[in-house]
Amino acid sequence: MNKLVGKIFGEYRLMKHIGSGGMADVYLAEQTTLERSAAVKVLKPELMNSFGKRVVSRFRQEAMTTAALNHPNIVQVYTIGQEGEYHFIAQEYVRGKDLASILKASGTPKLPAALHVIKQMAAALAAAGNAGIVHRDIKPDNVLVDKSGIVKVADFGLAQLQENPGVSELTLEGTILGTPLYMSPEQVRGEDLDQRSDIYSLGITCYQMLCDRTPFTGATATGIAVQHVTTMPPPLSEENPELPDVICRMVHCMIAKRRSQRYQKAEAILNDVEALQTAIKQKRSLDLIRVPGLSQIEKATARGITNSGSAPAKTKIVPAKVTDTFVSTEIRELNQQTVSARQVSARVLGNRQWVSLPSWEESDDDVTGMCRRRYDFEETDLTPMVDVTFLLLIFFMITAAFDLQKKFDVAPARLEEQAVEVTLDDTDDPSLEVEIGHDNVVYIGDERAQTYEEILDRLEVARREDADLELQLRVDPDSRHEMRIRVNDAGAQAGFSRIRTVFGTVE
């Protein structure tokens, strides 16, 4: 295609070949009328020869979709045209590099710089979401950063209008499009997508930016794609222990398996990032900052976990029809398979200890309720607050606690165990004992299990042998929160409608 250098397409003179994609070659061009630089994408003639008007329709749809978005963080389209046998799109030329190249050359950026990028990406997705457009391929390669630090999202070639039936015909309903490293679970399954799919891809991009790796890797595109549906990502706090806990929680909220447990709109991410940036400028600890969007989702998710009384329905990935020639061979293989996907309903909150108290309702102004960091009592100096009123308050709290323990016949918790989440159910039905030790090893009866799949398989076997079993979960206070959630989810997935949880030392 270098033979096109020097050619004039409309009012654009092609100066230099600067890149290639699946559908087009990209040239640096000069707009002769305004004497400014532009990027011109020229549809590859071989695609035109093979697929005719259909590929042209998709190419034009990219231009039409992007042209409808006029936002400083989205690459602007100038015009679309045809010169002889060549179809082209002229768009804004960004003097800089894509985020993938920057991360490869420089590694993990400092937190203020990372928040700067996340904020602008969220702003771009918010604008697209308000226009009813789903990008479908958010990844570092499609994020451009110019020399002044302005971030621009590019390549809306896979974008689809949420409420435009004519557009869906171009992208082929049921066809999986996108990049496996960044695809949302619903995108892998070939389901209808909304803005929350782009938020998931944004979360995977943020995960990579903050720890220099994506959460899922594999030898094939199929293997990677399936992990988005079936595998929990490694806690970001373990991949980069220097990150503030609130940042890890935000990213894991973006990449939750269930759409209902993610940020619902990009504006919420934008507002939370702005709150964190303000705290950094004021030199305040980020873990003491209340970010409204994240807090709202965590409260809703906590209620869903602690109050769930029935097992979720099992989900099956239905193979989609693949007739689109632009889908990679390995993704075609994925569409020809039927994969049993175990939905994982869990919040990954890093390696901090967290507590949910289902009997309390947290108000917006409550700073000590659900989903807050739990501090050890011995680390808190209460001397300045010890007065008559405080002592009376402690007395009444202890009295009420003992009355509650007698009423439910629960043994008093040790001081170091502090508040625990207990599901009480007076029943004489047989039970299956599951223990989580301080080393995060799970014992189901006398059998040891570690991965989610092992836990689920053994719980399903026990459930099949006795459908009336109650799951009794004994948790060591030193075990990780993620492992507790993992076992709870596996129990619900296996069909246990009653899960009794107690805390105590597990030998």
N, C-alpha and C positions, 0 to 999 in steps of 0.2 A: 504493500500500500504506500510505500515511500514515493512511488511514482506520482502521487498526488501533491507532493510538496511543490509549492509555487502556483498551483491551480487556484482559480477564483470560484468560490461557491457563493453566488449571490453577491453580497457586499463584503465577503470574507475571503482574504487571501491566506491560504494555508502556508505557514512558515516552517513548522517542524513537527515531526511525529513524536508524541510524548507518552503514548501508552495504548494498550489494547484491552478490550473486555470480551465477554462472551458474544456480544452482538455487534460491537462497533470498534473502530479504531479512533483514537483521539489525537487531534492536532492542535498545536498552538497556532492561532490565526490572528490576523490584524483586521479589524473592522475598518474598512477604508473610509466610510462616511464620517465616523466619529473619531477615527484615529486612536482606537483603544484595543487592547488585547482581548481575545476571547478564546474559549475552548470549543472546538468544533468536533462533534462526534459523527463519524461517517459510518453508516450501516455497511457491514461487510457484504460485497456483491454475491459471494458464494451462498450466503444464507438466503438472499433474495432469489437466486436461481433455484434453490432447493425447495423453499417454502412459500415463495410468492407473496401475495397480498397479506397473508396472515402475519408474517414477521414484520411487514411494514406497519400493519395496524398496531402491533405491540410497540414498535419503535416510536410511532407517532403518539401512542397513549402515554409513553414516558414523558414526552415533551408537554403534552396537554396537562398531565397531572402536576408536573413540577411548575409549569407556568402559572397554575392557579394559586401557588403558594408564594406570596411576596413577603419574605421575612429575612432579617439580617443574618440568621443562622442557617439559611437554606440556600444552596447554590441556585442562582436565578437563571431562568431560560430566557434568551433573547428572541429567538425565532426558530422556525422549522421550515425546511424547504427541500427542493429536489434540483439537482444539477445533472442533466443527462440521466444516466442509469443509477446515479448515487443519490441516496436520501440522507439528509444530515440534520443535526440539531446544533444550533449555536447557543452557547451558554456562558455564564460568568467564568472567567479564568481566575483561579485562586493561586496567588503566589505564595507557595508554601509546600508542606508535605502532608501526606495522609497520616492519621494517627498510628496505623500499623507500623509504618516506617520509623516514626518517632520512638515508639516503644521498643522496637527492635534495636535502634541505635543507642538509646539513652536509658532504657530500663524503666523501673517504676518511678513516676514523678513524685515530688513532694506533695503532701496533702493539699495545701492551698492551690497548687497548680491543677491537681486532679479535680478538685471541686469546681475550679474555673471551667474545665472542659465539660464536666457532668452538667453543670448549670446550663451551658449553652446548648448541649445536646437535648436536654429536657425541654428547653424553650422551643427548639425546632420541632420536637415531637408534639408539644402542646399545640403549636400552630397547625401541624398536619392533622392532629386529632380533631381540632375544632372545625377543620374543613372536611371531616369525614374520610380522611385518607390514612390508610395503613401502609407504612413503608415496606415491610415484609423482609427486609434484608439489612437491618442495622448491624454494623460491624466496624471495627477500626479502619478497614480499607475504605469505607464509604464516609469517613469523617475527615474533613480537610481542616488543617490549622494553618492560617496564613502567618506571615512574619510578624504581625502586630498582636498575635494571640487570639484572633477572632476564629471561632469554630464554625464550620459550615457543613451541614449534612448534604451528601450528594447521592446520585444514582437512585432515583425513584423508579427504576426500570421494572421492578416487581410490584410497584404500588397498586393498590386496588381501592376504588371508592366503595365504602361500606354499603351504600344504599343505591348503587347504580347497576342494575342488572346487565346493561350492555357491556360494562367493563369486565364483569366476571367471565363473560364469554371469551375474552381475550386471554385471560390468565388460566382458563380451563378449570372449572370447579372440580375439586377433589385432587388436583395436582399439587404435589409438594414442591414448593420453590423456596430458595433461600440457601444459606450456608450452614452446613450441619453443626459447626462449632457454636453457633449463636441462635439456633432455631428453638422456638418455644415448643413445649410438649404438644399443644394443640396444632401447631404448624406441622410437626412430625406426623401427627395422626390425620392430617388432611382435612381438619375441621375449618369452619368459618372463623375468620380472625377479626379481632378488633384492636383498639389501641393497646390493650394489655399485652398483646403479643410483642409489639415493639418495645414495651417496657421491660419484658423479659429479656429481649435481646440487648437492650441498653444495660440491664443488670449484669449480663454475662460480659459485656464490654468493660463495665466498671470493675468487675471482679478481676479481669485480666490486667487492667490498667493498675490496680492497686496491689497486685502480688506477682505480676509478670508471668501469669499462666492462666489458661482457661480451666474451669472446674472439671470439664470432661475431655478426655483425650482417647485416642484409639488408632488402630492400624487402618481402619476403613471408615468411610463416611457413614455407612450403615451402623457400625458399632457405636460411633459417637452419637448419632441421632437417637438411637434407642435409649441411651443413658439419660437423655433429657426427660424421658418419660418414666424410667424405672429406678434411677439411682439418685440418692441424695448427694448434693455437692459437698466437698470437704469444707469444714468451717473456715471462712475467710480469716478469722482471728488466729487460726493455727498456721495458715500460709503466710501471714504477715502480722506477727504479735505486736508490732508497734502501732497498729491502727487503733484509734479510739473505738470503743465498743459500739457506739451509736452508728458509726460508719458501716461496720460489719452487719449490723441489724438492718440498716437501710438496703444494702446490697442483697442480702438474703430475702428481704421482703420483695424486692423486684423479681427475684428468680424463684419464687415459690411455685411449686408444681400446679397448685390450684389457682385459677385466675382470681377467684374471690379473695384469696389471701395476699394478692399483690396490691401495689398502688393501683388505683382504678383509673387515674388520670395523670398525665405527665405534669400538670400544673402543681399537683401535690408534691412531687419530687422537687420541682423548681422552688417551691416555697420552703421546703425543708432544707435544701442546700443553701438558700439565702440566709436562713436562720443560723446555720453553722458558720457561714462566712462572716456574719456579723459577730458571732462569738469569738472567732479567731482574731478579728480586728480588735476586739475588746480584751483579748488575752484571757478569755475564760475557758475553763475546762469543757470540752465538748460533751463529755459524759454527764455533765450537770445540766445540759441544755435539753429542754423539752421541744421536740420537733412534732408539730401537730399532726401532720399526715401519717407519720409512722406510728405515733401513739394511738391514733384512732384505729388503725388496722390491727395493731397488736392487741388492743382491748377486744376487738371483735373476734380475733383468732383465738384469744385465750378463753373467751366464753364458749366458742365452738368446741374447743378441746375439753374443757372441764365439764361442760353440760351435755355432751353428746351421749345419748343413751342407746343408740342403735348403730349397727355397722354400716358403713357406706357400701353402696352397690359396686360390684366389681366392674371394671371397665375393660373393654377390648378394643384394640386398634383394628379398625376395619381397613383392609387394603384399598387404596385409592386407584382409580384408573389413571394410568400414565400414558398420555399420548403426546406429551410435549417434548420436542426434541432438545430443548435446552436444559433438561434435567439430567444430572450426571448419571453415569451407568450405575454407580453404587446406590444412588437414591432410587433408581428404578427397581433395584433389587429389594430395597426396603418396602416399596409399595406392593411388591408381589408376595410379601410375607404377611402372616397373621401373628402379631406379637401380643402376648398376654401382658398387659401393663398394670402393675400394681400401683395404684394411686397412693402417693405418700402425702398425708396431710400433717405437716410438721412445720414448726417454726425453728429455723436454725439461728440461734442467737449467740454463737460464739461459745467460749468456754467459761463465761461468767455464770454465777448462780442466780436463778430467777425464781420468783414465787407468784402463783396466782391464787387468790382467795375468792372462790366462787360465791361466798355468802356476802361479799361486799360489792357495792356499786361505786365505781370510781367517778368522781366529777372531774370536769376539765381543770379545776384548780387544785386537785388533790396531788400532792407531791410525794405521798408515801404509800399509795395504793398498789394496784396490780401493775406488773411488768416494770418494776423499778429495781435497781440494784439492791441486794440485801447485804447489809454490813453486819459484821460480828459485833455483839454487844460489848465484848471486852475491849474493842477498839474505840469505843465512844466515851468521851469524858462527859458524864452527866452531872458533875458536881455543881456547876453554876445554876442548874435548874432544879436542884433538890430544895423544895419548900413544902409547906403543908399541903397546898393544892396538888402538887405533883405526887406526893406520897399517898394521898387519898385516891388519886386516879389509879396508881399502881395497885393499891389494895383492891379496888373494885374490879380491875381487869383480871387480877389473879383469882378472885372469888368467882367471877363469871366463867373463867376458863375451867376451874375445877367443877363447877356445876355442869358445864357442857360435857366434860369428860365422863362424869357420872351418868349423865343422861344417855350417852351413846356407848358407854362401857368401853372407852378407849384409854389405853395406858398412857400416863403422862409422858410427853416428849422430853428428851434430854435437852439441856440448854443449847448445846452446839447444833442440834437439829433444827431449832427455831420453827418457823411456820412451815407446815407441810400441806400438800394437796391430797385430801383423802376422799374417796368415794365410798360412802357407807350404804350398805344394803343388807338388811336383816333377812338372812336366808339360810336354810339348812341344806341347800343343794351342794353336791360335791364340787370340789374346787381343784384347780390346777395351779400349783405354786411356781412362780417365776421370780428369780432373784437377780438383782443388778448389783454387782460388787463394786468396791471402791476403785477397782482396776478396770471398770466398765465392761467386764465380761458377764454375759447373761447365762444363767443356768435355768433351763426349763426341766423341772424335776431334777434328775441327775445328769442330764445331757447339757453340754456346753454349746453355746451359739454366739456368734459375733456379728455377722452381717445381717442386714434386714431380710434377705432372702432366706437365710437359715432359720431365723426366728419365725418368720411367717410360715415356712414349710412345717416346722415342728408344731406350731400352734394349730395349723390346719389339720394335721394328723390327729392331735388330741381332740380337737373339736369334732372330727368325724367319728371318733370312737365313742364320744359321749356328748350329745348335743346340749345337755343341761349343765355342762361345766361352767363354773364361775372362775374368772381369772383373778388370782390373788397375786399382786405385784409387791414384792418387798424391795425397797430401794435404799441403798447405802447413801448417806448424806454427801459423801465425797464423790459420788458418781457424777458423770456429766449429764447436763440437762438434755442434750440432743439424744443420748441413749435412752433416757426415760420416754421421751416423745416417740422415739423409734419403736419401742416395745408397745406403747399404748396404741400407736397406729397399726402395728402388726396385729395386735389383739382385736381391734375393731375390724380390720380387713378380714381376719380369720372367722369373724362372726360372733365374737364374745359380746353379748349385750350388757353384761355386768363385769366391771373391772374394779376391783378393790385395791387401793394403793395405800401402803403404809411405809413410813420411813424408820429405819433402824440399821444398826451395824450389821453388815453381811460378812461372815467369815470367809 
